[in-house]
Amino acid sequence: MKTILPNSTIGVFGSGQLGRMFAIEARKLGYRVHTFSPDNDTPTGQVSDFEVMADYDDLDAVRAFARSVNVVTFEFENVPARTVDAAAEFVDVHPRGEILHTTQHRLREKTFLSSNGFPVAPFRHIKLVDDLYRGVADLGTPSVLKTAGFGYDGKGQQKLNALGEVETAFEKLDGSEAVLEAFVEFEKEVSVVCARGQDGSFAHYGVIENRHRNHILDLAFAPAIVSETVFNEAVAIAAEVAETLGYVGTLCVEFFVTREGKLLINELAPRPHNSGHLTFDACVTSQFEQQLRAVCGLPLGSTEFYRPAAMANLLGDIWANGEPNWTAALGSPNVKLHLYGKSEARPGRKMGHLTAMSRTVTEAIAMVKDARDRLCED
Ligand code: AMP
């Protein structure tokens, strides 16, 4: 195990809000942060010591970046495998490149999960239109067709309601490999954000409950309203996934909870996750600091919650009628505002979030929703 001590430099591939919050935590502990992405003046770059703007395919730039840091991690899982391999010639990369390779592709991820006995919804690999006809016949309707690579927040997803929709849906794939999944009539969606250290130590934030709007996370709160059995099972599955992958860093396992109380893994995020943003304010150690500790070979911190918490995402839509009313939202003293430094507020774009903490989770949810509503007051 290699310990990377404070005052060393952490390299981050990707430059969004996850990297920004990671960099803030890394700086609190006295580390330097260099970020690498194709963009400039990014959410992560704004709080980093050094921002490299280069293409992930520019392997000379990747190698120069890797030589300038002591360890590499990422905040964006679609970094190409050859980029990670080039960096790994010079420094350790956590989580490992193979894990990234598995989790950035739905088919590889689902195959890994099902072949290791983890619960997932029935799925089929779709390459040809005939695969899709057979898949829909096997899995029934509705079913969900997802492109195998580069999908997030419902992008590249189509719901199939009838066999007659197969041709059109297949055409929309435009030659991309895909996965067809049985539609899950879930009761709720939850996630387990957890971390595994280089020594195999494990820490988790319990079960977080997630509500989506238009396939994008809208609200997350903890503790989730689930039975003790569901709680224990979700945490046990997450721990086993982390162990099986030989994972180092923060990992999020997203689940569907069916009406019968059965858990199915929807997907894995090999990095801090939107549903874990509430740990930034509500826990002794945030998911971002946990990532830092794990990749640096330091002991993991306490995941204890100070208070129940709820987080509401702020999408670009809130800017539709001009600058949101920040003063009104912050009128509630137990609400915390996070903005990611993005200059252009496009609809659906994650611009920031609010976290509320209260005596009960129900109160925290009401408080965060109310604060978000007040953003649109005159
Ligand atoms: P994903 O990008 O796979 O996380 O999907 C985004 C959201 O779409 C999920 O959080 C669910 O709300 C919904 N979804 C995805 N797959 C399914 C499925 N097989 N059955 C029902 N809903 C789904």
Boltz pocket constraint, residues with backbone or C-beta under 6 A from the ligand:
constraints:
  - pocket:
      binder: B
      contacts: [[A, 121], [A, 144], [A, 151], [A, 152], [A, 153], [A, 154], [A, 155], [A, 181], [A, 182], [A, 183], [A, 184], [A, 185], [A, 186], [A, 189], [A, 212], [A, 215], [A, 266], [A, 267]]
      max_distance: 6.0
